Amino acid sequence: MTAGPTGLRADTGHGRLFLDCREVSAHDVAEIASVRLLVEPYAAELSAEALRGPARPRLMQTIEDLHLALEKNDIPASIDAHLGFHRLFYDLSGHGVLQSLWNGWETKLRLYLSLDHRTYSDPHDLAVEHEKLAAVALEGDIDEFRQELACHFQSALRARTEDQGKRRPRRA
């Protein structure tokens, strides 16, 4: 991909994305994951009542959408479903700051996942992880949710650890 009217270009040789002249690197995604690991369980706790009630079908639909997209090898649809699953917790939390955090992260995550969508040797593992996250969120076990989320974020958090000390200057 090259620079266009949106300022988006991909450097697939180095696994980096640039959006409006800002780089989205594995390190950036790892930093987002490290904050999400702290706040997403809180968003899940705040959204639990809605998820157990009227929003439960939406939660289950995102998982079904993820399965279907993965079966069809439809990368854009799988990214939509993947991010839509996590967005539900923030949207249903009723917490404006959490919603703003997610809104700030989503484009970066979408761009990064579009290049790094082959993290799983078996893509269906991604859907199974989301089924586990949904189950523990519905049970209301926030500590177990945090543990499942940490497993889900393992590759992003590992990139942060591996990238320590290798930070490149950010483009403004």
PyMOL commands that place a pseudoatom at each C-alpha (Angstrom):
pseudoatom trace, name=CA, resn=MET, resi=1, chain=A, elem=C, hetatm=0, pos=[0.000, 0.000, 0.000]
pseudoatom trace, name=CA, resn=THR, resi=2, chain=A, elem=C, hetatm=0, pos=[1.255, 3.489, -0.729]
pseudoatom trace, name=CA, resn=ALA, resi=3, chain=A, elem=C, hetatm=0, pos=[0.481, 6.931, 0.572]
pseudoatom trace, name=CA, resn=GLY, resi=4, chain=A, elem=C, hetatm=0, pos=[-2.862, 8.160, -0.614]
pseudoatom trace, name=CA, resn=PRO, resi=5, chain=A, elem=C, hetatm=0, pos=[-5.367, 10.829, 0.314]
pseudoatom trace, name=CA, resn=THR, resi=6, chain=A, elem=C, hetatm=0, pos=[-5.703, 9.356, 3.812]
pseudoatom trace, name=CA, resn=GLY, resi=7, chain=A, elem=C, hetatm=0, pos=[-1.975, 9.370, 4.478]
pseudoatom trace, name=CA, resn=LEU, resi=8, chain=A, elem=C, hetatm=0, pos=[-1.930, 5.570, 4.847]
pseudoatom trace, name=CA, resn=ARG, resi=9, chain=A, elem=C, hetatm=0, pos=[0.956, 3.485, 3.667]
pseudoatom trace, name=CA, resn=ALA, resi=10, chain=A, elem=C, hetatm=0, pos=[2.260, 0.097, 4.687]
pseudoatom trace, name=CA, resn=ASP, resi=11, chain=A, elem=C, hetatm=0, pos=[5.879, -0.961, 4.883]
pseudoatom trace, name=CA, resn=THR, resi=12, chain=A, elem=C, hetatm=0, pos=[5.367, -4.722, 4.815]
pseudoatom trace, name=CA, resn=GLY, resi=13, chain=A, elem=C, hetatm=0, pos=[9.083, -5.407, 4.743]
pseudoatom trace, name=CA, resn=HIS, resi=14, chain=A, elem=C, hetatm=0, pos=[9.371, -4.020, 8.247]
pseudoatom trace, name=CA, resn=GLY, resi=15, chain=A, elem=C, hetatm=0, pos=[5.846, -4.772, 9.465]
pseudoatom trace, name=CA, resn=ARG, resi=16, chain=A, elem=C, hetatm=0, pos=[5.006, -1.128, 10.120]
pseudoatom trace, name=CA, resn=LEU, resi=17, chain=A, elem=C, hetatm=0, pos=[2.006, 0.961, 9.207]
pseudoatom trace, name=CA, resn=PHE, resi=18, chain=A, elem=C, hetatm=0, pos=[1.862, 4.692, 8.865]
pseudoatom trace, name=CA, resn=LEU, resi=19, chain=A, elem=C, hetatm=0, pos=[-1.358, 6.605, 9.345]
pseudoatom trace, name=CA, resn=ASP, resi=20, chain=A, elem=C, hetatm=0, pos=[-1.465, 10.324, 8.825]
pseudoatom trace, name=CA, resn=CYS, resi=21, chain=A, elem=C, hetatm=0, pos=[2.328, 10.319, 9.192]
pseudoatom trace, name=CA, resn=ARG, resi=22, chain=A, elem=C, hetatm=0, pos=[2.209, 8.419, 12.486]
pseudoatom trace, name=CA, resn=GLU, resi=23, chain=A, elem=C, hetatm=0, pos=[3.759, 4.989, 12.713]
pseudoatom trace, name=CA, resn=VAL, resi=24, chain=A, elem=C, hetatm=0, pos=[1.768, 2.085, 14.163]
pseudoatom trace, name=CA, resn=SER, resi=25, chain=A, elem=C, hetatm=0, pos=[4.353, -0.449, 15.248]
pseudoatom trace, name=CA, resn=ALA, resi=26, chain=A, elem=C, hetatm=0, pos=[4.285, -3.705, 17.180]
pseudoatom trace, name=CA, resn=HIS, resi=27, chain=A, elem=C, hetatm=0, pos=[5.567, -1.715, 20.127]
pseudoatom trace, name=CA, resn=ASP, resi=28, chain=A, elem=C, hetatm=0, pos=[2.625, 0.705, 19.900]
pseudoatom trace, name=CA, resn=VAL, resi=29, chain=A, elem=C, hetatm=0, pos=[0.179, -2.200, 19.787]
pseudoatom trace, name=CA, resn=ALA, resi=30, chain=A, elem=C, hetatm=0, pos=[1.955, -3.810, 22.752]
pseudoatom trace, name=CA, resn=GLU, resi=31, chain=A, elem=C, hetatm=0, pos=[1.614, -0.587, 24.722]
pseudoatom trace, name=CA, resn=ILE, resi=32, chain=A, elem=C, hetatm=0, pos=[-2.099, -0.478, 23.891]
pseudoatom trace, name=CA, resn=ALA, resi=33, chain=A, elem=C, hetatm=0, pos=[-2.405, -4.119, 24.998]
pseudoatom trace, name=CA, resn=SER, resi=34, chain=A, elem=C, hetatm=0, pos=[-0.659, -3.391, 28.296]
pseudoatom trace, name=CA, resn=VAL, resi=35, chain=A, elem=C, hetatm=0, pos=[-3.192, -0.641, 29.084]
pseudoatom trace, name=CA, resn=ARG, resi=36, chain=A, elem=C, hetatm=0, pos=[-6.114, -2.716, 27.809]
pseudoatom trace, name=CA, resn=LEU, resi=37, chain=A, elem=C, hetatm=0, pos=[-5.069, -5.503, 30.147]
pseudoatom trace, name=CA, resn=LEU, resi=38, chain=A, elem=C, hetatm=0, pos=[-5.722, -3.087, 33.014]
pseudoatom trace, name=CA, resn=VAL, resi=39, chain=A, elem=C, hetatm=0, pos=[-8.894, -1.360, 31.794]
pseudoatom trace, name=CA, resn=GLU, resi=40, chain=A, elem=C, hetatm=0, pos=[-10.736, -3.958, 29.699]
pseudoatom trace, name=CA, resn=PRO, resi=41, chain=A, elem=C, hetatm=0, pos=[-11.557, -6.138, 32.728]
pseudoatom trace, name=CA, resn=TYR, resi=42, chain=A, elem=C, hetatm=0, pos=[-13.091, -3.025, 34.316]
pseudoatom trace, name=CA, resn=ALA, resi=43, chain=A, elem=C, hetatm=0, pos=[-15.069, -2.358, 31.132]
pseudoatom trace, name=CA, resn=ALA, resi=44, chain=A, elem=C, hetatm=0, pos=[-16.221, -6.001, 31.227]
pseudoatom trace, name=CA, resn=GLU, resi=45, chain=A, elem=C, hetatm=0, pos=[-17.275, -5.604, 34.864]
pseudoatom trace, name=CA, resn=LEU, resi=46, chain=A, elem=C, hetatm=0, pos=[-19.239, -2.439, 34.085]
pseudoatom trace, name=CA, resn=SER, resi=47, chain=A, elem=C, hetatm=0, pos=[-20.893, -4.001, 31.025]
pseudoatom trace, name=CA, resn=ALA, resi=48, chain=A, elem=C, hetatm=0, pos=[-21.683, -7.371, 32.661]
pseudoatom trace, name=CA, resn=GLU, resi=49, chain=A, elem=C, hetatm=0, pos=[-25.306, -6.561, 33.465]
pseudoatom trace, name=CA, resn=ALA, resi=50, chain=A, elem=C, hetatm=0, pos=[-26.054, -5.460, 29.898]
pseudoatom trace, name=CA, resn=LEU, resi=51, chain=A, elem=C, hetatm=0, pos=[-24.166, -8.458, 28.478]
pseudoatom trace, name=CA, resn=ARG, resi=52, chain=A, elem=C, hetatm=0, pos=[-26.173, -10.870, 30.631]
pseudoatom trace, name=CA, resn=GLY, resi=53, chain=A, elem=C, hetatm=0, pos=[-29.369, -9.148, 29.510]
pseudoatom trace, name=CA, resn=PRO, resi=54, chain=A, elem=C, hetatm=0, pos=[-30.352, -7.273, 26.373]
pseudoatom trace, name=CA, resn=ALA, resi=55, chain=A, elem=C, hetatm=0, pos=[-26.860, -7.141, 24.823]
pseudoatom trace, name=CA, resn=ARG, resi=56, chain=A, elem=C, hetatm=0, pos=[-26.154, -10.865, 25.116]
pseudoatom trace, name=CA, resn=PRO, resi=57, chain=A, elem=C, hetatm=0, pos=[-27.344, -11.608, 21.544]
pseudoatom trace, name=CA, resn=ARG, resi=58, chain=A, elem=C, hetatm=0, pos=[-24.942, -8.934, 20.222]
pseudoatom trace, name=CA, resn=LEU, resi=59, chain=A, elem=C, hetatm=0, pos=[-22.058, -10.540, 22.115]
pseudoatom trace, name=CA, resn=MET, resi=60, chain=A, elem=C, hetatm=0, pos=[-22.902, -13.989, 20.778]
pseudoatom trace, name=CA, resn=GLN, resi=61, chain=A, elem=C, hetatm=0, pos=[-23.338, -12.575, 17.254]
pseudoatom trace, name=CA, resn=THR, resi=62, chain=A, elem=C, hetatm=0, pos=[-19.810, -11.108, 17.261]
pseudoatom trace, name=CA, resn=ILE, resi=63, chain=A, elem=C, hetatm=0, pos=[-18.427, -14.552, 18.083]
pseudoatom trace, name=CA, resn=GLU, resi=64, chain=A, elem=C, hetatm=0, pos=[-20.553, -16.147, 15.347]
pseudoatom trace, name=CA, resn=ASP, resi=65, chain=A, elem=C, hetatm=0, pos=[-19.420, -13.448, 12.904]
pseudoatom trace, name=CA, resn=LEU, resi=66, chain=A, elem=C, hetatm=0, pos=[-15.806, -14.177, 13.837]
pseudoatom trace, name=CA, resn=HIS, resi=67, chain=A, elem=C, hetatm=0, pos=[-16.281, -17.921, 13.218]
pseudoatom trace, name=CA, resn=LEU, resi=68, chain=A, elem=C, hetatm=0, pos=[-17.932, -17.304, 9.846]
pseudoatom trace, name=CA, resn=ALA, resi=69, chain=A, elem=C, hetatm=0, pos=[-15.301, -14.818, 8.704]
pseudoatom trace, name=CA, resn=LEU, resi=70, chain=A, elem=C, hetatm=0, pos=[-12.501, -17.174, 9.686]
pseudoatom trace, name=CA, resn=GLU, resi=71, chain=A, elem=C, hetatm=0, pos=[-14.165, -20.104, 7.894]
pseudoatom trace, name=CA, resn=LYS, resi=72, chain=A, elem=C, hetatm=0, pos=[-14.359, -17.989, 4.729]
pseudoatom trace, name=CA, resn=ASN, resi=73, chain=A, elem=C, hetatm=0, pos=[-10.838, -16.641, 5.265]
pseudoatom trace, name=CA, resn=ASP, resi=74, chain=A, elem=C, hetatm=0, pos=[-12.370, -13.163, 5.086]
pseudoatom trace, name=CA, resn=ILE, resi=75, chain=A, elem=C, hetatm=0, pos=[-9.645, -11.134, 6.817]
pseudoatom trace, name=CA, resn=PRO, resi=76, chain=A, elem=C, hetatm=0, pos=[-11.446, -7.752, 6.855]
pseudoatom trace, name=CA, resn=ALA, resi=77, chain=A, elem=C, hetatm=0, pos=[-14.628, -9.331, 8.270]
pseudoatom trace, name=CA, resn=SER, resi=78, chain=A, elem=C, hetatm=0, pos=[-12.646, -11.273, 10.880]
pseudoatom trace, name=CA, resn=ILE, resi=79, chain=A, elem=C, hetatm=0, pos=[-10.911, -8.066, 11.982]
pseudoatom trace, name=CA, resn=ASP, resi=80, chain=A, elem=C, hetatm=0, pos=[-14.290, -6.302, 12.166]
pseudoatom trace, name=CA, resn=ALA, resi=81, chain=A, elem=C, hetatm=0, pos=[-15.744, -9.097, 14.295]
pseudoatom trace, name=CA, resn=HIS, resi=82, chain=A, elem=C, hetatm=0, pos=[-12.629, -9.327, 16.475]
pseudoatom trace, name=CA, resn=LEU, resi=83, chain=A, elem=C, hetatm=0, pos=[-12.570, -5.616, 17.233]
pseudoatom trace, name=CA, resn=GLY, resi=84, chain=A, elem=C, hetatm=0, pos=[-16.363, -5.497, 17.503]
pseudoatom trace, name=CA, resn=PHE, resi=85, chain=A, elem=C, hetatm=0, pos=[-16.226, -8.095, 20.260]
pseudoatom trace, name=CA, resn=HIS, resi=86, chain=A, elem=C, hetatm=0, pos=[-13.850, -5.998, 22.353]
pseudoatom trace, name=CA, resn=ARG, resi=87, chain=A, elem=C, hetatm=0, pos=[-15.646, -2.744, 21.490]
pseudoatom trace, name=CA, resn=LEU, resi=88, chain=A, elem=C, hetatm=0, pos=[-18.827, -4.112, 23.089]
pseudoatom trace, name=CA, resn=PHE, resi=89, chain=A, elem=C, hetatm=0, pos=[-17.251, -4.070, 26.553]
pseudoatom trace, name=CA, resn=TYR, resi=90, chain=A, elem=C, hetatm=0, pos=[-16.238, -0.433, 26.196]
pseudoatom trace, name=CA, resn=ASP, resi=91, chain=A, elem=C, hetatm=0, pos=[-19.492, 0.689, 24.547]
pseudoatom trace, name=CA, resn=LEU, resi=92, chain=A, elem=C, hetatm=0, pos=[-21.688, -1.069, 27.104]
pseudoatom trace, name=CA, resn=SER, resi=93, chain=A, elem=C, hetatm=0, pos=[-19.625, 0.073, 30.079]
pseudoatom trace, name=CA, resn=GLY, resi=94, chain=A, elem=C, hetatm=0, pos=[-21.405, 3.420, 30.117]
pseudoatom trace, name=CA, resn=HIS, resi=95, chain=A, elem=C, hetatm=0, pos=[-18.032, 4.986, 30.929]
pseudoatom trace, name=CA, resn=GLY, resi=96, chain=A, elem=C, hetatm=0, pos=[-17.098, 7.844, 28.632]
pseudoatom trace, name=CA, resn=VAL, resi=97, chain=A, elem=C, hetatm=0, pos=[-13.366, 7.685, 29.328]
pseudoatom trace, name=CA, resn=LEU, resi=98, chain=A, elem=C, hetatm=0, pos=[-13.237, 3.959, 28.554]
pseudoatom trace, name=CA, resn=GLN, resi=99, chain=A, elem=C, hetatm=0, pos=[-15.191, 4.535, 25.348]
pseudoatom trace, name=CA, resn=SER, resi=100, chain=A, elem=C, hetatm=0, pos=[-12.796, 7.314, 24.354]
pseudoatom trace, name=CA, resn=LEU, resi=101, chain=A, elem=C, hetatm=0, pos=[-9.803, 5.082, 25.010]
pseudoatom trace, name=CA, resn=TRP, resi=102, chain=A, elem=C, hetatm=0, pos=[-11.230, 2.391, 22.744]
pseudoatom trace, name=CA, resn=ASN, resi=103, chain=A, elem=C, hetatm=0, pos=[-12.096, 4.924, 20.034]
pseudoatom trace, name=CA, resn=GLY, resi=104, chain=A, elem=C, hetatm=0, pos=[-8.495, 6.134, 20.097]
pseudoatom trace, name=CA, resn=TRP, resi=105, chain=A, elem=C, hetatm=0, pos=[-7.105, 2.613, 19.808]
pseudoatom trace, name=CA, resn=GLU, resi=106, chain=A, elem=C, hetatm=0, pos=[-9.430, 0.966, 17.318]
pseudoatom trace, name=CA, resn=THR, resi=107, chain=A, elem=C, hetatm=0, pos=[-8.022, 2.416, 14.083]
pseudoatom trace, name=CA, resn=LYS, resi=108, chain=A, elem=C, hetatm=0, pos=[-4.460, 1.605, 15.117]
pseudoatom trace, name=CA, resn=LEU, resi=109, chain=A, elem=C, hetatm=0, pos=[-5.455, -1.936, 16.063]
pseudoatom trace, name=CA, resn=ARG, resi=110, chain=A, elem=C, hetatm=0, pos=[-7.393, -2.410, 12.819]
pseudoatom trace, name=CA, resn=LEU, resi=111, chain=A, elem=C, hetatm=0, pos=[-4.434, -1.279, 10.734]
pseudoatom trace, name=CA, resn=TYR, resi=112, chain=A, elem=C, hetatm=0, pos=[-1.994, -3.415, 12.647]
pseudoatom trace, name=CA, resn=LEU, resi=113, chain=A, elem=C, hetatm=0, pos=[-4.213, -6.508, 12.494]
pseudoatom trace, name=CA, resn=SER, resi=114, chain=A, elem=C, hetatm=0, pos=[-4.631, -6.074, 8.750]
pseudoatom trace, name=CA, resn=LEU, resi=115, chain=A, elem=C, hetatm=0, pos=[-0.903, -6.761, 8.379]
pseudoatom trace, name=CA, resn=ASP, resi=116, chain=A, elem=C, hetatm=0, pos=[-0.473, -9.106, 11.338]
pseudoatom trace, name=CA, resn=HIS, resi=117, chain=A, elem=C, hetatm=0, pos=[-3.586, -11.276, 10.997]
pseudoatom trace, name=CA, resn=ARG, resi=118, chain=A, elem=C, hetatm=0, pos=[-1.620, -14.534, 10.797]
pseudoatom trace, name=CA, resn=THR, resi=119, chain=A, elem=C, hetatm=0, pos=[-0.661, -14.581, 14.485]
pseudoatom trace, name=CA, resn=TYR, resi=120, chain=A, elem=C, hetatm=0, pos=[-2.489, -17.880, 15.022]
pseudoatom trace, name=CA, resn=SER, resi=121, chain=A, elem=C, hetatm=0, pos=[-1.345, -21.133, 13.435]
pseudoatom trace, name=CA, resn=ASP, resi=122, chain=A, elem=C, hetatm=0, pos=[-5.013, -22.190, 13.511]
pseudoatom trace, name=CA, resn=PRO, resi=123, chain=A, elem=C, hetatm=0, pos=[-7.202, -19.099, 13.022]
pseudoatom trace, name=CA, resn=HIS, resi=124, chain=A, elem=C, hetatm=0, pos=[-10.119, -20.821, 14.752]
pseudoatom trace, name=CA, resn=ASP, resi=125, chain=A, elem=C, hetatm=0, pos=[-8.114, -20.533, 17.986]
pseudoatom trace, name=CA, resn=LEU, resi=126, chain=A, elem=C, hetatm=0, pos=[-8.949, -16.832, 17.848]
pseudoatom trace, name=CA, resn=ALA, resi=127, chain=A, elem=C, hetatm=0, pos=[-12.688, -17.563, 17.892]
pseudoatom trace, name=CA, resn=VAL, resi=128, chain=A, elem=C, hetatm=0, pos=[-12.267, -20.105, 20.702]
pseudoatom trace, name=CA, resn=GLU, resi=129, chain=A, elem=C, hetatm=0, pos=[-10.378, -17.515, 22.787]
pseudoatom trace, name=CA, resn=HIS, resi=130, chain=A, elem=C, hetatm=0, pos=[-13.257, -15.088, 22.317]
pseudoatom trace, name=CA, resn=GLU, resi=131, chain=A, elem=C, hetatm=0, pos=[-15.761, -17.752, 23.360]
pseudoatom trace, name=CA, resn=LYS, resi=132, chain=A, elem=C, hetatm=0, pos=[-13.767, -18.206, 26.583]
pseudoatom trace, name=CA, resn=LEU, resi=133, chain=A, elem=C, hetatm=0, pos=[-13.610, -14.441, 27.164]
pseudoatom trace, name=CA, resn=ALA, resi=134, chain=A, elem=C, hetatm=0, pos=[-17.369, -14.155, 26.655]
pseudoatom trace, name=CA, resn=ALA, resi=135, chain=A, elem=C, hetatm=0, pos=[-18.075, -17.046, 29.028]
pseudoatom trace, name=CA, resn=VAL, resi=136, chain=A, elem=C, hetatm=0, pos=[-15.998, -15.628, 31.872]
pseudoatom trace, name=CA, resn=ALA, resi=137, chain=A, elem=C, hetatm=0, pos=[-17.391, -12.119, 31.275]
pseudoatom trace, name=CA, resn=LEU, resi=138, chain=A, elem=C, hetatm=0, pos=[-20.921, -13.509, 31.528]
pseudoatom trace, name=CA, resn=GLU, resi=139, chain=A, elem=C, hetatm=0, pos=[-19.970, -15.368, 34.718]
pseudoatom trace, name=CA, resn=GLY, resi=140, chain=A, elem=C, hetatm=0, pos=[-18.694, -12.098, 36.149]
pseudoatom trace, name=CA, resn=ASP, resi=141, chain=A, elem=C, hetatm=0, pos=[-15.318, -13.518, 37.176]
pseudoatom trace, name=CA, resn=ILE, resi=142, chain=A, elem=C, hetatm=0, pos=[-13.150, -10.474, 36.494]
pseudoatom trace, name=CA, resn=ASP, resi=143, chain=A, elem=C, hetatm=0, pos=[-9.925, -12.102, 37.702]
pseudoatom trace, name=CA, resn=GLU, resi=144, chain=A, elem=C, hetatm=0, pos=[-10.428, -15.013, 35.312]
pseudoatom trace, name=CA, resn=PHE, resi=145, chain=A, elem=C, hetatm=0, pos=[-11.354, -12.539, 32.565]
pseudoatom trace, name=CA, resn=ARG, resi=146, chain=A, elem=C, hetatm=0, pos=[-8.053, -10.735, 33.175]
pseudoatom trace, name=CA, resn=GLN, resi=147, chain=A, elem=C, hetatm=0, pos=[-6.165, -14.053, 32.930]
pseudoatom trace, name=CA, resn=GLU, resi=148, chain=A, elem=C, hetatm=0, pos=[-7.915, -15.029, 29.686]
pseudoatom trace, name=CA, resn=LEU, resi=149, chain=A, elem=C, hetatm=0, pos=[-7.274, -11.555, 28.297]
pseudoatom trace, name=CA, resn=ALA, resi=150, chain=A, elem=C, hetatm=0, pos=[-3.573, -11.855, 29.153]
pseudoatom trace, name=CA, resn=CYS, resi=151, chain=A, elem=C, hetatm=0, pos=[-3.435, -15.121, 27.200]
pseudoatom trace, name=CA, resn=HIS, resi=152, chain=A, elem=C, hetatm=0, pos=[-5.266, -13.460, 24.312]
pseudoatom trace, name=CA, resn=PHE, resi=153, chain=A, elem=C, hetatm=0, pos=[-2.801, -10.542, 24.314]
pseudoatom trace, name=CA, resn=GLN, resi=154, chain=A, elem=C, hetatm=0, pos=[0.257, -12.780, 24.664]
pseudoatom trace, name=CA, resn=SER, resi=155, chain=A, elem=C, hetatm=0, pos=[1.725, -12.003, 21.240]
pseudoatom trace, name=CA, resn=ALA, resi=156, chain=A, elem=C, hetatm=0, pos=[1.201, -8.236, 21.583]
pseudoatom trace, name=CA, resn=LEU, resi=157, chain=A, elem=C, hetatm=0, pos=[2.662, -8.146, 25.077]
pseudoatom trace, name=CA, resn=ARG, resi=158, chain=A, elem=C, hetatm=0, pos=[5.603, -10.276, 23.943]
pseudoatom trace, name=CA, resn=ALA, resi=159, chain=A, elem=C, hetatm=0, pos=[6.324, -7.754, 21.183]
pseudoatom trace, name=CA, resn=ARG, resi=160, chain=A, elem=C, hetatm=0, pos=[6.511, -5.025, 23.824]
pseudoatom trace, name=CA, resn=THR, resi=161, chain=A, elem=C, hetatm=0, pos=[9.025, -7.016, 25.863]
pseudoatom trace, name=CA, resn=GLU, resi=162, chain=A, elem=C, hetatm=0, pos=[11.124, -7.843, 22.797]
pseudoatom trace, name=CA, resn=ASP, resi=163, chain=A, elem=C, hetatm=0, pos=[11.019, -4.242, 21.622]
pseudoatom trace, name=CA, resn=GLN, resi=164, chain=A, elem=C, hetatm=0, pos=[12.289, -2.711, 24.891]
pseudoatom trace, name=CA, resn=GLY, resi=165, chain=A, elem=C, hetatm=0, pos=[15.258, -0.525, 24.147]
pseudoatom trace, name=CA, resn=LYS, resi=166, chain=A, elem=C, hetatm=0, pos=[14.648, -0.605, 20.397]
pseudoatom trace, name=CA, resn=ARG, resi=167, chain=A, elem=C, hetatm=0, pos=[12.252, 2.344, 20.292]
pseudoatom trace, name=CA, resn=ARG, resi=168, chain=A, elem=C, hetatm=0, pos=[12.307, 4.390, 17.155]
pseudoatom trace, name=CA, resn=PRO, resi=169, chain=A, elem=C, hetatm=0, pos=[11.473, 8.089, 17.267]
pseudoatom trace, name=CA, resn=ARG, resi=170, chain=A, elem=C, hetatm=0, pos=[7.790, 8.733, 16.663]
pseudoatom trace, name=CA, resn=ARG, resi=171, chain=A, elem=C, hetatm=0, pos=[6.703, 10.734, 13.682]
pseudoatom trace, name=CA, resn=ALA, resi=172, chain=A, elem=C, hetatm=0, pos=[4.459, 13.616, 14.500]
for i in range(1, 172): cmd.bond("trace and resi %d" % i, "trace and resi %d" % (i + 1))
show_as sticks, trace
zoom trace
